[in-house]
C-alpha cells in the first residue's frame, strides 16, 4: 500500500496511514513552484469519510485514507484483486481494484462495522470505474454500498449501475432513483469518472432544486431526481463491488474501480444538465498518487567566512530524491550568501500529484581561521571565538597597543595597559 499525506478540502485535518501523518504539506504555489492543483481548491466538508486507495504490496488490504480516521479498511474477497490498469489522470501510478465479474461475491469489504453515511442528510460519492463485461453480462452492478447487499429494502446507501444501458442509480433506505441520462454501458471498457451528489435538505420542487444529481466525467447528466430522507444506520459493512453470494452474475460489477471517495455532509450545487460541475471535476482531476517523495538533504556544511566576517556563497550539493512515480521538481530556500552563524536550508521536493516532502540541511559559517581583518596579528577566528576582541580594530582596548602584541605577551587584548605604551621589558 502506498501511503501519502494530503491536504483535506476546507481544512487541514490529517489522518494516519501506517502510523504516518496523513500527508501532503501545502503546495509551493506561494513560492511560485510546484503544481497549482491542490485538494484545497476542491469543495468538501471537514471530514472525508472514506477514500479507498489500492496498492498491491500491502498484503491485500485496501486502506481508507479518509479524514475520519483509519476505520473501514477493506479486504479483498471472491476473486477481487489489484491491477496496474489505472485512470489516465493517475499517470500510470498506483493500482486499481479489479473485479473479473465471474463470482457473485467479488468485492472489497470493510474489516469492521464501518458505516460512513449513517444519519447523513447530504453526501457525495464518486469513483473512477472501467466496465469490462461481455455482451449481455453484468448489466447491473454495485459500485459502493453500506447497506445489506442481499435485501433491496435495507437501510443505508447503494450507488450502482442499472440495466443494459448502465444508468447510474442511487438507493437510500431501499428507495431508488435513476439518472435520466448518466450512463456507462457494461461493455464500455474505458475509464470514466462517475459521481452522485445527494442533498436531502434541498427543496425538490423543480429541475434546478431536485436533490439527487448524477455526473459522468464531471458533467451533470440528466435533470436530477427527488429522494428526500435521512440515511438510516445499519450494521452492514462498507463494500466496493458486490459482497453478496446470493446475487446473480448479471448484477455484479466486472472491470476496475479506483479513487473511491465518500464525502458525507457535502453535496455541490447542481451545475445543470450537460454542464461541468467544477467541484466534481476538481476531485476527478486529482492524481491518485498517494506517496510523497522521499528526500535526503546534502551533508551539513561548515565553512569559514570571508575577511572581516563577510558572508560567503556556498556550493550546497544536491539532495537525494525518489518518488514512486516521478519527481516533478526540487527547490530550496537558501540565501545567495550565508552570514556567520548557524543557518538552515529547507529542501522541498514535489511530484506531479502535488505531494511534497522536505528535509533540512545545516550550514555553519565561522570567522575565518586565516584572514586577519584588522592586521593586528590575530585571525578573525581568534579575535571572535577565543579572545572576544574586535576583529575590525587592531587595538580593541584603545590604548594604542595592538591586540596581537598583548596576546603574544600573555595580556588580555580587551584590557588597556596603564601607561598606554608597549613596555620595553616584554
C-alpha positions in Angstrom: 0.0 0.0 0.0 1.4 3.3 -1.0 1.0 6.0 1.7 0.9 9.7 1.5 -0.2 12.8 3.3 -2.7 15.0 1.6 -4.4 18.3 2.5 -8.0 17.8 3.1 -10.6 20.1 1.4 -11.6 23.1 3.5 -9.4 22.0 6.4 -6.0 20.7 7.5 -7.2 17.6 9.2 -4.8 14.7 8.8 -5.0 11.0 9.5 -2.6 8.2 9.9 -1.7 5.6 7.4 0.9 3.1 8.6 1.3 5.4 11.6 2.5 8.2 9.3 0.8 11.6 9.2 -2.0 11.9 6.7 0.0 13.6 4.0 0.6 16.5 1.7 2.2 19.6 3.1 1.0 22.8 1.5 2.0 23.1 -2.2 4.6 25.6 -3.0 2.3 27.8 -5.0 3.0 30.8 -2.8 6.7 30.4 -3.7 5.9 30.1 -7.4 6.9 26.5 -7.7 5.1 23.2 -7.8 1.8 22.3 -9.4 -1.1 24.7 -9.0 -3.6 22.0 -8.4 -4.4 21.1 -4.8 -7.1 19.4 -2.8 -7.6 22.8 -1.0 -9.1 24.0 -4.3 -11.8 21.4 -4.2 -15.0 21.8 -2.2 -15.9 19.4 0.6 -16.9 19.1 4.2 -14.4 19.0 7.1 -14.0 15.2 7.0 -13.7 12.8 4.1 -15.4 9.7 5.5 -13.9 7.2 3.0 -11.2 7.4 0.4 -10.0 4.0 -0.5 -6.7 3.7 -2.2 -5.2 0.5 -3.6 -1.7 -0.9 -3.5 -0.7 -4.5 -4.1 2.3 -4.7 -1.8 0.2 -4.3 1.4 -1.0 -7.9 1.6 -4.4 -7.4 0.1 -5.6 -4.5 2.3 -7.3 -1.5 0.7 -6.6 1.4 3.0 -9.2 4.0 3.8 -7.3 7.3 3.8 -10.4 9.3 4.7 -10.3 12.0 7.3 -12.4 10.3 9.9 -9.6 8.0 10.9 -8.3 4.7 9.6 -11.6 2.9 10.0 -13.2 1.0 7.2 -10.1 -0.6 5.6 -11.2 -3.1 3.0 -10.1 -6.7 2.4 -10.5 -8.4 -1.0 -13.0 -11.2 -1.4 -14.3 -13.5 -4.1 -11.6 -13.1 -6.6 -11.2 -9.3 -6.5 -7.6 -8.2 -6.9 -5.3 -5.4 -7.8 -4.5 -4.1 -11.2 -2.0 -1.7 -12.7 -4.7 -0.5 -15.1 -5.5 2.9 -13.7 -7.2 6.1 -15.0 -5.0 8.3 -17.2 -5.2 11.1 -14.5 -3.0 8.8 -12.3 -0.2 8.9 -14.8 0.3 5.1 -14.6 0.9 5.4 -10.9 -0.5 3.0 -8.3 -3.1 0.3 -8.6 -6.9 -0.1 -9.0 -9.3 -2.7 -7.8 -10.2 -5.3 -10.4 -13.4 -7.4 -10.4 -13.3 -10.2 -13.0 -17.1 -10.5 -13.0 -17.1 -14.3 -12.7 -18.0 -14.5 -9.0 -21.1 -13.0 -7.3 -19.2 -12.2 -4.2 -16.3 -10.2 -5.8 -15.8 -7.2 -3.5 -13.5 -5.2 -1.2 -15.3 -5.4 2.1 -14.8 -3.3 5.3 -13.0 -5.1 8.0 -15.3 -3.7 10.7 -18.8 -2.2 11.2 -17.9 0.9 9.3 -21.0 2.9 8.4 -19.7 6.2 6.9 -23.1 7.7 5.9 -25.4 6.8 8.8 -27.5 9.9 9.7 -26.4 11.8 6.6 -28.7 14.4 5.2 -26.4 15.0 2.2 -23.4 13.4 0.7 -21.3 12.9 -2.4 -20.0 9.5 -3.7 -17.6 9.3 -6.6 -15.1 6.9 -8.2 -13.3 6.1 -11.4 -14.8 3.0 -13.0 -14.0 0.9 -16.0 -16.7 -1.5 -17.0 -15.4 -4.6 -18.9 -18.2 -7.1 -19.4 -19.1 -9.5 -22.2 -22.2 -8.5 -24.1 -25.3 -9.1 -22.1 -23.4 -9.8 -18.8 -23.0 -7.8 -15.6 -25.7 -5.3 -16.7 -26.4 -4.0 -13.2 -23.5 -3.5 -10.9 -22.9 -2.1 -7.5 -20.1 0.5 -7.2 -20.4 1.2 -3.5 -22.8 0.2 -0.7 -23.1 0.4 3.1 -26.4 -1.3 3.1 -27.3 -5.0 3.4 -26.3 -6.3 0.0 -29.0 -9.0 0.0 -32.1 -7.1 0.9 -33.2 -4.4 -1.5 -35.2 -2.7 1.2 -32.3 -2.4 3.7 -31.2 0.8 5.4 -28.2 2.5 4.0 -26.9 3.7 0.6 -26.1 1.9 -2.7 -24.6 3.6 -5.7 -24.8 1.4 -8.8 -25.3 1.0 -12.5 -28.7 -0.1 -13.6 -29.8 -2.1 -16.7 -28.4 -2.7 -20.1 -27.7 1.0 -20.8 -25.8 1.4 -17.5 -27.7 4.2 -16.0 -26.4 5.5 -12.7 -28.7 4.8 -9.8 -28.9 5.8 -6.1 -30.7 3.8 -3.4 -31.3 5.2 0.1 -33.0 3.0 2.7 -34.5 0.8 -0.1 -35.8 3.6 -2.3 -34.0 4.0 -5.6 -33.8 6.7 -8.2 -32.1 6.5 -11.6 -30.4 9.1 -13.7 -32.3 10.2 -16.8 -29.1 10.4 -18.9 -25.9 9.4 -16.9 -24.8 6.1 -18.4 -21.8 3.9 -18.7 -22.6 0.6 -20.6 -21.3 -2.6 -19.2 -19.1 -3.3 -22.2 -17.6 0.2 -22.5 -14.1 -0.8 -21.5 -13.0 2.8 -20.9 -12.3 4.6 -17.6 -15.0 7.1 -16.6 -15.4 9.1 -13.5 -18.9 8.7 -12.0 -20.5 10.6 -9.2 -23.7 11.2 -7.4 -24.4 14.2 -5.2 -27.5 14.0 -2.9 -28.8 16.8 -0.7 -31.8 15.6 1.2 -32.3 19.0 2.7 -32.7 20.7 -0.7 -36.2 21.6 -1.7 -37.3 19.4 -4.6 -39.8 21.5 -6.4 -38.2 21.9 -9.9 -35.4 20.6 -12.0 -32.9 23.0 -10.6 -33.5 22.0 -7.0 -34.1 18.3 -7.2 -31.8 16.7 -4.7 -30.1 13.8 -6.4 -27.8 14.5 -9.4 -25.6 12.3 -11.4 -22.3 13.0 -13.1 -20.2 11.2 -15.7 -16.7 12.6 -16.3 -17.5 15.7 -14.3 -20.6 16.6 -16.4 -24.1 16.5 -15.0 -26.2 14.1 -17.0 -29.9 14.5 -16.5 -32.1 16.9 -14.6 -32.0 15.3 -11.2 -34.4 13.2 -9.1 -36.3 13.6 -5.9 -35.2 11.5 -2.9 -35.8 13.2 0.4 -34.9 11.3 3.5 -32.2 10.7 6.1 -29.8 7.8 5.7 -30.6 5.2 8.3 -27.7 3.4 10.0 -27.2 -0.3 9.8 -24.6 -2.9 10.7 -23.7 -3.9 7.2 -20.1 -3.4 6.1 -19.0 -0.8 3.6 -18.4 -2.5 0.3 -16.8 -1.6 -3.0 -18.2 -4.0 -5.6 -20.6 -6.7 -4.5 -20.3 -9.0 -1.4 -23.5 -11.0 -1.7 -23.1 -14.6 -3.0 -26.9 -14.7 -3.5 -26.7 -12.1 -6.3 -26.7 -13.3 -9.9 -23.7 -12.6 -12.0 -25.8 -10.4 -14.2 -25.9 -7.9 -11.3 -22.2 -7.7 -10.3 -19.5 -5.3 -11.4 -16.9 -6.5 -14.0 -14.0 -4.2 -14.5 -12.0 -1.8 -12.4 -12.6 0.8 -9.6 -10.2 3.4 -8.4 -10.3 6.5 -6.3 -13.4 5.6 -4.4 -14.4 8.7 -2.4 -17.3 9.2 0.1 -17.9 12.7 1.4 -20.8 12.9 4.0 -22.3 16.3 4.8 -21.5 17.9 1.5 -23.1 18.0 -1.9 -22.2 20.6 -4.6 -25.0 22.6 -6.1 -26.1 21.1 -9.4 -24.4 22.5 -12.5 -27.4 21.8 -14.8 -27.8 19.1 -17.4 -24.9 19.0 -19.8 -22.7 21.4 -17.7 -19.5 20.6 -15.9 -19.5 20.7 -12.2 -16.3 22.4 -11.1 -16.3 20.8 -7.6 -16.7 17.3 -9.0 -14.2 18.0 -11.7 -11.6 19.1 -9.1 -11.8 15.8 -7.3 -11.8 13.9 -10.7 -8.6 15.6 -11.9 -6.7 14.7 -8.7 -3.9 12.2 -9.2 -4.2 9.1 -7.1 -0.5 9.1 -6.3 -0.7 9.0 -2.5 3.1 8.7 -1.9 5.1 11.8 -1.1 8.6 11.8 -2.5 11.5 10.9 -0.2 14.3 13.4 0.1 17.6 13.3 1.9 19.4 16.7 2.1 23.1 17.1 1.2 25.6 16.8 4.1 25.7 19.6 6.6 28.4 22.2 5.9 30.9 24.2 8.0 32.9 26.9 6.2 35.0 29.9 7.0 33.6 33.4 6.4 35.3 35.9 4.2 37.6 38.5 5.6 36.0 40.7 8.3 33.3 38.1 8.8 31.9 38.7 5.3 29.1 36.4 4.2 30.1 33.7 1.8 28.4 32.0 -1.2 28.5 28.2 -0.9 28.0 25.1 -3.0 25.4 23.2 -1.1 25.5 20.0 -3.0 22.4 18.1 -4.2 19.8 16.2 -2.3 18.9 12.6 -2.9 15.3 12.4 -4.1 13.0 9.5 -5.0 9.3 9.2 -5.9 7.2 6.1 -6.7 6.1 7.8 -10.0 8.3 10.7 -10.9 9.8 13.7 -9.1 8.4 16.9 -10.6 10.8 19.4 -9.0 13.1 20.3 -6.2 13.8 23.6 -4.6 15.4 25.2 -1.6 15.2 28.4 0.4 18.9 29.1 0.6 20.1 32.7 0.5 22.6 33.9 -2.0 25.2 34.2 0.8 25.4 32.8 4.3 26.4 35.0 7.3 28.5 34.0 10.3 26.5 31.6 12.5 24.1 28.7 12.0 21.7 28.7 9.1 19.2 26.1 7.9 18.3 25.3 4.3 15.0 23.6 3.7 14.9 21.4 0.6 11.5 20.6 -0.8 10.6 18.0 -3.5 7.2 17.6 -5.1 5.6 15.1 -7.5 3.0 15.5 -10.2 0.2 14.8 -7.8 1.2 17.7 -5.5 2.7 15.6 -2.7 5.6 17.3 -1.1 8.4 16.3 1.2 11.0 18.4 2.9 14.4 17.9 4.6 16.8 20.3 6.4 20.5 20.9 5.7 22.5 22.8 8.4 25.1 25.4 7.3 27.5 26.8 9.8 29.8 29.7 8.9 32.6 30.6 11.3 35.0 33.5 11.3 38.0 32.9 9.1 40.9 30.9 10.6 43.3 32.6 8.2 42.1 36.1 7.4 43.2 39.0 9.7 40.7 41.7 9.1 42.5 44.5 11.1 46.0 43.4 10.6 46.8 43.1 14.3 48.3 39.6 14.1 45.2 37.7 15.3 42.9 35.9 12.8 39.3 36.8 12.7 38.6 33.3 14.3 41.0 34.1 17.3 39.5 37.5 17.8 35.9 36.4 17.7 35.9 32.9 19.1 38.9 33.0 21.5 39.7 36.4 22.8 36.4 38.3 22.3 38.4 41.2 20.8 37.3 43.4 18.0 38.2 41.8 14.7 37.9 45.2 12.9 40.0 47.2 15.3 43.7 46.4 15.8 43.6 48.0 19.3 40.5 46.8 21.0 41.3 48.5 24.3 42.0 51.8 22.7 45.4 52.1 24.4 47.5 52.1 21.2 48.8 48.6 21.7 47.8 46.1 19.1 45.8 43.1 20.2 48.4 40.6 18.8 51.2 42.1 20.9 49.1 41.7 24.0 48.3 38.1 23.3 51.9 37.4 22.4 52.9 38.6 25.9 50.1 37.0 27.8 47.9 40.0 28.1 44.1 40.4 27.5 43.5 42.4 24.3 40.4 44.0 25.8 42.2 45.4 28.9 44.1 48.7 28.4 47.6 49.0 29.8 48.0 51.7 32.4 50.9 53.6 30.7 49.4 53.3 27.2 52.7 52.2 25.7 54.4 49.0 24.9 56.7 48.0 27.8 60.3 47.6 26.7 60.8 44.6 29.1 58.2 42.4 27.3 
